[in-house]
């Protein structure tokens, strides 16, 4: 058994994480990526095709002792872009409350949203512009939001 599997079993035994309903569900959840999601890659490709250059998944250590990893970072103009998943970040349009293992998922999703607000505040206090795009946004809407933020920063 690998160390990851050992950690997972110990978490189940201690009641910190729910046991998966099936092996298929477990594989599905393990396959979810933190970076390189389809909406993120699509946006990056469109921005790159428009001649914009950026860093991806760059860790920013802010003076407020907060560490943030925006999906796309324009370091020179201090613009941080996040592509938020509807489920993971509780989209008001498409997000839904889990019906299984609510005791685990409800607080977890709430913490995600709280962490987003803390990151936004810390970045703004450090002089960054934050752009948040939902995964359901069209590519043209997302590109327009990013370009508007970059334009505002270059006009300063």
C-alpha positions as CSV (number, residue, x, y, z in Angstrom):
1,X,0.0,0.0,0.0
2,X,1.4,3.4,-0.9
3,X,1.8,6.2,1.6
4,X,-1.1,8.1,0.0
5,X,-3.3,5.1,0.4
6,X,-2.1,4.8,4.0
7,X,-3.0,8.4,4.7
8,X,-6.4,8.0,3.1
9,X,-7.2,4.9,5.2
10,X,-6.1,6.6,8.4
11,X,-8.3,9.6,7.6
12,X,-11.3,7.3,7.1
13,X,-10.6,5.5,10.4
14,X,-10.3,8.7,12.3
15,X,-13.5,10.0,10.7
16,X,-11.9,13.0,9.1
17,X,-12.9,12.0,5.6
18,X,-15.8,10.0,4.4
19,X,-15.2,6.6,2.8
20,X,-16.0,6.7,-0.9
21,X,-19.3,5.2,-2.0
22,X,-17.6,3.1,-4.6
23,X,-14.1,2.4,-6.0
24,X,-15.3,4.3,-9.2
25,X,-16.2,7.4,-7.2
26,X,-12.8,7.2,-5.4
27,X,-11.0,7.1,-8.8
28,X,-13.1,10.0,-10.0
29,X,-12.2,12.2,-7.1
30,X,-8.5,11.3,-7.3
31,X,-8.5,12.4,-10.9
32,X,-9.7,15.9,-10.1
33,X,-6.8,18.3,-10.8
34,X,-5.7,21.3,-8.8
35,X,-4.2,23.0,-11.9
36,X,-4.5,22.5,-15.6
37,X,-8.2,22.1,-15.7
38,X,-9.9,22.3,-19.1
39,X,-11.4,25.9,-18.5
40,X,-8.0,27.1,-17.2
41,X,-6.1,25.7,-20.2
42,X,-8.7,27.1,-22.6
43,X,-8.3,30.5,-21.2
44,X,-4.5,30.3,-21.1
45,X,-4.5,29.2,-24.8
46,X,-6.7,32.2,-25.8
47,X,-4.6,34.7,-23.9
48,X,-1.4,33.3,-25.3
49,X,-2.9,33.4,-28.9
50,X,-3.6,37.1,-28.3
51,X,0.1,37.7,-27.6
52,X,-0.2,37.9,-23.8
53,X,2.5,36.3,-21.7
54,X,2.0,35.2,-18.1
55,X,3.1,32.8,-15.4
56,X,0.9,29.9,-14.5
57,X,0.3,28.6,-11.0
58,X,2.9,30.9,-9.5
59,X,3.0,31.0,-5.7
60,X,2.8,34.5,-4.3
61,X,4.1,35.0,-0.7
62,X,2.4,38.2,0.3
63,X,3.5,40.5,3.1
64,X,0.4,39.7,5.1
65,X,1.7,36.1,5.6
66,X,-0.8,34.8,3.1
67,X,0.3,32.5,0.3
68,X,-1.8,32.5,-2.9
69,X,-1.5,30.5,-6.1
70,X,-3.4,32.2,-8.8
71,X,-4.0,30.2,-12.0
72,X,-2.6,32.9,-14.2
73,X,-0.3,35.7,-13.1
74,X,0.8,38.8,-14.9
75,X,3.7,39.7,-12.6
76,X,4.8,43.0,-14.2
77,X,1.2,44.4,-14.1
78,X,0.3,42.7,-10.8
79,X,-2.9,41.0,-12.1
80,X,-3.9,37.6,-10.7
81,X,-6.5,35.5,-12.5
82,X,-8.4,32.6,-10.9
83,X,-10.6,30.2,-12.9
84,X,-13.1,29.0,-10.3
85,X,-15.0,25.7,-10.6
86,X,-18.7,26.0,-10.1
87,X,-18.9,23.2,-7.5
88,X,-15.7,23.8,-5.6
89,X,-16.3,27.6,-5.2
90,X,-20.1,27.5,-4.8
91,X,-21.2,29.3,-8.0
92,X,-24.5,31.1,-7.4
93,X,-25.6,30.0,-10.8
94,X,-24.5,26.3,-11.0
95,X,-23.2,25.4,-7.6
96,X,-25.2,22.9,-5.6
97,X,-25.2,21.5,-2.1
98,X,-24.0,17.9,-1.9
99,X,-26.6,15.4,-0.8
100,X,-24.2,12.7,0.4
101,X,-21.7,13.2,3.2
102,X,-23.0,16.8,3.8
103,X,-21.1,16.8,7.2
104,X,-17.9,16.8,5.2
105,X,-18.7,18.7,2.0
106,X,-20.6,21.7,3.4
107,X,-17.8,23.0,5.7
108,X,-15.2,22.1,3.0
109,X,-16.9,24.2,0.3
110,X,-17.5,27.0,2.8
111,X,-13.8,27.1,3.6
112,X,-13.0,27.3,-0.1
113,X,-15.1,30.4,-0.4
114,X,-13.7,31.9,2.7
115,X,-10.1,31.2,1.5
116,X,-11.0,32.9,-1.8
117,X,-12.1,36.0,0.0
118,X,-9.0,36.0,2.2
119,X,-6.8,35.7,-0.9
120,X,-8.7,38.5,-2.7
121,X,-8.3,40.8,0.2
122,X,-4.6,40.0,0.7
123,X,-3.8,40.4,-3.0
124,X,-5.7,43.8,-3.2
125,X,-3.9,45.0,-0.1
126,X,-0.6,44.1,-1.7
127,X,-1.5,46.2,-4.8
128,X,-2.7,43.4,-7.1
129,X,-5.8,43.3,-9.3
130,X,-7.8,40.2,-8.9
131,X,-9.8,38.7,-11.7
132,X,-12.1,35.7,-10.9
133,X,-13.7,33.9,-13.8
134,X,-16.3,31.0,-13.4
135,X,-15.6,27.8,-15.3
136,X,-19.0,28.3,-17.1
137,X,-17.9,31.7,-18.5
138,X,-17.3,31.8,-22.2
139,X,-13.8,32.1,-23.4
140,X,-14.5,35.6,-24.9
141,X,-16.0,36.8,-21.6
142,X,-13.0,35.5,-19.6
143,X,-10.5,37.0,-22.1
144,X,-12.3,40.4,-22.0
145,X,-12.3,40.4,-18.2
146,X,-8.5,39.7,-18.1
147,X,-7.8,42.3,-20.8
148,X,-9.9,44.9,-19.0
149,X,-7.9,44.4,-15.8
150,X,-4.6,44.6,-17.7
151,X,-5.7,47.8,-19.5
152,X,-6.7,49.4,-16.2
153,X,-3.3,48.5,-14.7
154,X,-1.4,49.9,-17.7
155,X,-3.5,53.1,-17.6
156,X,-2.3,53.9,-14.1
